[in-house]
Amino acid sequence: RAVTRGDRLLVYHTGDERAVIGIAEAVSDAYPDPKAKDARAVVIDLEARTRLPRPVTLAELKAIPALAAFPLVRLPRLSVMPVSAAEWREIERLAKTASPQ
């Protein structure tokens, strides 16, 4: 409900990949989900902006002490969560580095 038009968003793939893969932008404010039976459910419209230079995996995020409080690290099943400026910068930094082997 807190997402508003113009907000930048990190795009995270679930499933086998489990990685932050890109940046999108909210092109609408949150509005009631027309397909949901629960009136509290909301959706947003978004547009892809950029793909990260490389995906940043959940395992990588969990290995960074500075990201220990990041909601994705603590509660990876959430579909929408806040990202602080410091967390965003760290994810972008990781995306520009070589993938850990």
ZITA-V336225 format. One record per helix or strand of 2 or more residues. SS is the DSSP state (@ for helix, = for strand). FROM is the first residue (numbers start at 1). TO is the last residue. If there is no record, write none. Layout:
((SS | FROM | TO) (SS | FROM | TO))
This chain:
((= | 8 | 13) (= | 19 | 26) (= | 31 | 32) (= | 42 | 43) (= | 46 | 57) (@ | 58 | 62) (@ | 65 | 67) (@ | 71 | 74) (@ | 85 | 95))
